[in-house]
Amino acid sequence: MTPGPRTHVRAGPGPRPGGVRGPADRARSGPRSTAGSRPGTGRDPAPDTGAAAVHWVAMAVLLWTVALAAVLAATARFDRDRAGTAADLAALAAASVAVHGRDTACERARLTAEANGASLDTCEITGHTAEVVVAVPSVLDLSVSAGSRAGPVHGALPEEAP
C-alpha cells in the first residue's frame, strides 16, 4: 500500500498541523459549548474577542492626553515669552525718557505695554533706571506677569585699561 498525498506521521498527542483536530483531540478537550459561538461554525469564539478595541481606545485616550498636555505647555510658554517681551519693551521705553521725570517715563511704559497686549502693574524709576512689571492675559484663564529693568549702559561696564 502506498501512502496517499495527505499522509502525516504525528509524534505524540496534541493538535495536528494546520490546527486540524482529530477525534482523540476532541475527547481530551472535553465537551464543547455552543453558547456564544458563531452560527453555523460550531466553534467557540476567541477568548479575547473585543480586547483589541479596548486597547485601541486606551491608546487613543493616551494620545489625546499627551497632545493636550503639549498644547497647554506650548501655550504657557508662548504667554510667558509674550509677557517677557512686553516687559522688556516697556522698561526700555521708560528708561529712554526717564530724564523727563517719573510720570512721563511710567506713562511711556504703560503705552508700550498696552501696545503689546499687556497691562502695566508697577513702574519704578530710580535715576535713569526703570523697573517695570507687566501682566499679560492668557488663554488658559490666567494672568502671566513678567518684570524687566532697563537703564543707561555707562558705569555698568568696568573701565578698560589703557
DOTIDO-447654 format. One record per residue (C-alpha): residue number from 1; residue in three letters; x, y, z. Coordinates in Angstrom, 2 decimals. Each point is the difference from the previous one (the first is absolute). Example, Ala and Ser with C-alpha at 12.3 -4.5 7.8 and 13.67 -1.06 7.14 Angstrom:
% residues 2
<k 1 | r Ala | X 12.30 | Y -4.50 | Z 7.80>
<k 2 | r Ser | X 1.37 | Y 3.44 | Z -0.66>
END
This chain:
% residues 162
<k 1 | r Met | X 0.00 | Y 0.00 | Z 0.00>
<k 2 | r Thr | X 1.41 | Y 3.34 | Z -0.95>
<k 3 | r Pro | X -0.59 | Y 3.04 | Z 2.15>
<k 4 | r Gly | X -2.43 | Y 2.60 | Z -1.34>
<k 5 | r Pro | X 0.76 | Y 3.66 | Z -0.42>
<k 6 | r Arg | X -1.39 | Y 0.89 | Z 3.48>
<k 7 | r Thr | X 1.96 | Y -2.47 | Z 2.08>
<k 8 | r His | X 1.62 | Y 1.55 | Z 3.03>
<k 9 | r Val | X 1.71 | Y -1.66 | Z 2.91>
<k 10 | r Arg | X -0.62 | Y 1.60 | Z 3.37>
<k 11 | r Ala | X 2.27 | Y -0.34 | Z 2.97>
<k 12 | r Gly | X -2.08 | Y -0.05 | Z 3.16>
<k 13 | r Pro | X -3.24 | Y 1.66 | Z 1.01>
<k 14 | r Gly | X -0.88 | Y 3.54 | Z -0.89>
<k 15 | r Pro | X -1.68 | Y 1.89 | Z -2.77>
<k 16 | r Arg | X 0.71 | Y -0.98 | Z -3.52>
<k 17 | r Pro | X 1.84 | Y 2.27 | Z -2.43>
<k 18 | r Gly | X -2.10 | Y 2.83 | Z -1.35>
<k 19 | r Gly | X -2.27 | Y 0.07 | Z 3.06>
<k 20 | r Val | X -1.98 | Y -3.12 | Z -1.08>
<k 21 | r Arg | X -1.42 | Y -1.86 | Z 2.98>
<k 22 | r Gly | X -0.58 | Y -3.69 | Z -0.09>
<k 23 | r Pro | X -2.41 | Y -2.11 | Z 2.07>
<k 24 | r Ala | X 2.63 | Y -0.68 | Z 2.68>
<k 25 | r Asp | X 0.71 | Y 3.73 | Z 0.35>
<k 26 | r Arg | X -3.70 | Y 0.74 | Z 0.40>
<k 27 | r Ala | X -0.36 | Y -2.66 | Z 2.67>
<k 28 | r Arg | X 2.86 | Y 1.50 | Z 2.05>
<k 29 | r Ser | X -1.36 | Y 3.54 | Z -0.15>
<k 30 | r Gly | X -3.34 | Y -0.95 | Z 1.56>
<k 31 | r Pro | X -3.51 | Y 0.93 | Z -1.06>
<k 32 | r Arg | X -0.39 | Y 3.02 | Z -2.20>
<k 33 | r Ser | X -2.32 | Y 2.86 | Z 0.76>
<k 34 | r Thr | X -1.84 | Y 1.63 | Z -2.83>
<k 35 | r Ala | X -1.12 | Y 3.02 | Z 2.07>
<k 36 | r Gly | X 1.40 | Y 3.13 | Z -1.58>
<k 37 | r Ser | X 1.41 | Y -1.79 | Z -3.02>
<k 38 | r Arg | X -0.50 | Y 1.30 | Z -3.48>
<k 39 | r Pro | X -3.04 | Y -1.53 | Z -1.65>
<k 40 | r Gly | X 0.77 | Y -2.80 | Z -2.37>
<k 41 | r Thr | X 3.65 | Y -0.40 | Z 0.94>
<k 42 | r Gly | X -0.30 | Y -2.20 | Z 3.08>
<k 43 | r Arg | X 3.12 | Y 1.68 | Z 1.42>
<k 44 | r Asp | X 0.44 | Y 2.11 | Z 3.11>
<k 45 | r Pro | X 0.99 | Y 3.61 | Z -0.56>
<k 46 | r Ala | X 3.51 | Y 1.05 | Z 0.94>
<k 47 | r Pro | X 0.28 | Y 0.79 | Z 3.73>
<k 48 | r Asp | X 1.36 | Y 3.51 | Z -0.71>
<k 49 | r Thr | X -2.83 | Y 1.16 | Z -2.25>
<k 50 | r Gly | X -0.24 | Y 3.80 | Z 0.35>
<k 51 | r Ala | X 3.30 | Y 0.39 | Z 1.87>
<k 52 | r Ala | X 1.62 | Y 1.79 | Z -2.92>
<k 53 | r Ala | X -2.74 | Y 2.63 | Z 0.02>
<k 54 | r Val | X 0.63 | Y 0.72 | Z 3.67>
<k 55 | r His | X 3.73 | Y 0.34 | Z -0.65>
<k 56 | r Trp | X -0.56 | Y 2.36 | Z -2.95>
<k 57 | r Val | X -2.37 | Y 2.17 | Z 2.04>
<k 58 | r Ala | X 2.54 | Y 0.15 | Z 2.84>
<k 59 | r Met | X 2.76 | Y 0.96 | Z -2.44>
<k 60 | r Ala | X -2.20 | Y 2.70 | Z -1.56>
<k 61 | r Val | X -0.78 | Y 1.48 | Z 3.43>
<k 62 | r Leu | X 3.71 | Y -0.05 | Z 0.89>
<k 63 | r Leu | X 0.92 | Y 1.68 | Z -3.29>
<k 64 | r Trp | X -2.59 | Y 2.75 | Z 0.48>
<k 65 | r Thr | X 1.16 | Y 0.56 | Z 3.59>
<k 66 | r Val | X 3.62 | Y 0.38 | Z -1.08>
<k 67 | r Ala | X -1.00 | Y 2.31 | Z -2.86>
<k 68 | r Leu | X -2.09 | Y 2.16 | Z 2.34>
<k 69 | r Ala | X 2.87 | Y 0.23 | Z 2.49>
<k 70 | r Ala | X 2.38 | Y 1.05 | Z -2.79>
<k 71 | r Val | X -2.40 | Y 2.70 | Z -1.22>
<k 72 | r Leu | X -0.50 | Y 1.35 | Z 3.54>
<k 73 | r Ala | X 3.76 | Y 0.08 | Z 0.62>
<k 74 | r Ala | X 0.60 | Y 1.79 | Z -3.31>
<k 75 | r Thr | X -2.72 | Y 2.53 | Z 0.82>
<k 76 | r Ala | X 1.47 | Y 0.70 | Z 3.44>
<k 77 | r Arg | X 3.45 | Y 0.47 | Z -1.51>
<k 78 | r Phe | X -1.34 | Y 2.32 | Z -2.68>
<k 79 | r Asp | X -1.81 | Y 2.12 | Z 2.61>
<k 80 | r Arg | X 3.13 | Y 0.17 | Z 2.17>
<k 81 | r Asp | X 2.11 | Y 1.11 | Z -2.97>
<k 82 | r Arg | X -2.61 | Y 2.60 | Z -0.98>
<k 83 | r Ala | X -0.02 | Y 1.41 | Z 3.54>
<k 84 | r Gly | X 3.80 | Y 0.13 | Z 0.06>
<k 85 | r Thr | X 0.13 | Y 1.83 | Z -3.31>
<k 86 | r Ala | X -2.63 | Y 2.52 | Z 1.11>
<k 87 | r Ala | X 1.91 | Y 0.61 | Z 3.26>
<k 88 | r Asp | X 3.32 | Y 0.48 | Z -1.80>
<k 89 | r Leu | X -1.46 | Y 2.47 | Z -2.47>
<k 90 | r Ala | X -1.88 | Y 1.92 | Z 2.71>
<k 91 | r Ala | X 3.17 | Y 0.29 | Z 2.11>
<k 92 | r Leu | X 2.02 | Y 1.23 | Z -3.00>
<k 93 | r Ala | X -2.69 | Y 2.54 | Z -0.87>
<k 94 | r Ala | X -0.10 | Y 1.28 | Z 3.59>
<k 95 | r Ala | X 3.80 | Y 0.18 | Z 0.28>
<k 96 | r Ser | X 0.24 | Y 1.93 | Z -3.27>
<k 97 | r Val | X -2.01 | Y 2.89 | Z 1.50>
<k 98 | r Ala | X 0.93 | Y -0.42 | Z 3.69>
<k 99 | r Val | X 1.84 | Y 3.36 | Z -0.07>
<k 100 | r His | X -3.39 | Y 1.71 | Z -0.45>
<k 101 | r Gly | X -1.38 | Y -1.32 | Z 3.30>
<k 102 | r Arg | X -1.80 | Y -2.96 | Z 1.48>
<k 103 | r Asp | X -3.47 | Y 0.86 | Z -1.34>
<k 104 | r Thr | X 1.19 | Y 0.36 | Z -3.60>
<k 105 | r Ala | X 2.07 | Y -3.19 | Z 0.17>
<k 106 | r Cys | X -2.77 | Y -2.09 | Z 1.57>
<k 107 | r Glu | X -2.55 | Y 1.34 | Z -2.50>
<k 108 | r Arg | X 2.30 | Y -1.04 | Z -2.87>
<k 109 | r Ala | X 0.41 | Y -3.43 | Z 1.62>
<k 110 | r Arg | X -3.78 | Y -0.39 | Z 0.34>
<k 111 | r Leu | X -0.60 | Y 0.93 | Z -3.65>
<k 112 | r Thr | X 2.69 | Y -2.41 | Z -1.17>
<k 113 | r Ala | X -1.34 | Y -2.83 | Z 2.17>
<k 114 | r Glu | X -3.54 | Y 0.55 | Z -1.28>
<k 115 | r Ala | X 1.26 | Y 0.05 | Z -3.60>
<k 116 | r Asn | X 1.38 | Y -3.49 | Z 0.68>
<k 117 | r Gly | X -3.23 | Y -1.35 | Z 1.52>
<k 118 | r Ala | X 1.11 | Y 0.35 | Z 3.63>
<k 119 | r Ser | X -0.94 | Y 2.17 | Z 2.94>
<k 120 | r Leu | X 2.54 | Y 1.86 | Z 2.11>
<k 121 | r Asp | X -0.08 | Y -1.20 | Z 3.63>
<k 122 | r Thr | X 2.88 | Y 1.96 | Z 1.52>
<k 123 | r Cys | X 2.44 | Y 2.62 | Z -1.20>
<k 124 | r Glu | X 2.99 | Y 1.16 | Z 2.04>
<k 125 | r Ile | X 2.45 | Y 2.64 | Z -1.20>
<k 126 | r Thr | X 3.31 | Y 0.28 | Z 1.85>
<k 127 | r Gly | X 2.27 | Y 2.57 | Z -1.60>
<k 128 | r His | X 0.13 | Y -0.97 | Z -3.65>
<k 129 | r Thr | X -0.96 | Y -3.64 | Z 0.65>
<k 130 | r Ala | X -3.54 | Y -1.28 | Z -0.48>
<k 131 | r Glu | X -1.42 | Y -3.16 | Z 1.57>
<k 132 | r Val | X -3.40 | Y -1.17 | Z -1.21>
<k 133 | r Val | X -2.30 | Y -2.98 | Z 0.54>
<k 134 | r Val | X -2.67 | Y -0.77 | Z -2.59>
<k 135 | r Ala | X -2.80 | Y -2.58 | Z -0.18>
<k 136 | r Val | X -1.25 | Y -1.75 | Z -3.11>
<k 137 | r Pro | X -3.39 | Y -1.75 | Z -0.14>
<k 138 | r Ser | X 0.31 | Y -3.65 | Z -0.96>
<k 139 | r Val | X -2.34 | Y -2.28 | Z -1.89>
<k 140 | r Leu | X 0.35 | Y -2.39 | Z 2.95>
<k 141 | r Asp | X -2.12 | Y 2.38 | Z 2.13>
<k 142 | r Leu | X 3.08 | Y 1.22 | Z 1.86>
<k 143 | r Ser | X 2.01 | Y 3.19 | Z 0.11>
<k 144 | r Val | X 3.71 | Y -0.35 | Z -0.77>
<k 145 | r Ser | X 2.32 | Y 2.61 | Z 1.55>
<k 146 | r Ala | X 3.54 | Y 0.94 | Z -0.93>
<k 147 | r Gly | X 2.40 | Y 2.66 | Z 1.17>
<k 148 | r Ser | X 2.89 | Y 1.80 | Z -1.64>
<k 149 | r Arg | X 2.55 | Y 2.70 | Z 0.76>
<k 150 | r Ala | X 1.66 | Y 2.38 | Z -2.44>
<k 151 | r Gly | X 2.33 | Y 2.92 | Z 0.35>
<k 152 | r Pro | X 3.12 | Y 1.63 | Z -1.35>
<k 153 | r Val | X 2.99 | Y -2.14 | Z -0.87>
<k 154 | r His | X 2.70 | Y 2.39 | Z 1.22>
<k 155 | r Gly | X 1.37 | Y -0.95 | Z 3.38>
<k 156 | r Ala | X -1.21 | Y -3.57 | Z -0.36>
<k 157 | r Leu | X 3.19 | Y -1.23 | Z -1.68>
<k 158 | r Pro | X 3.46 | Y 0.17 | Z 1.62>
<k 159 | r Glu | X 2.33 | Y 2.53 | Z -1.52>
<k 160 | r Glu | X 2.54 | Y -1.35 | Z -2.43>
<k 161 | r Ala | X 3.66 | Y 0.31 | Z 0.82>
<k 162 | r Pro | X 2.03 | Y 2.12 | Z -2.45>
END
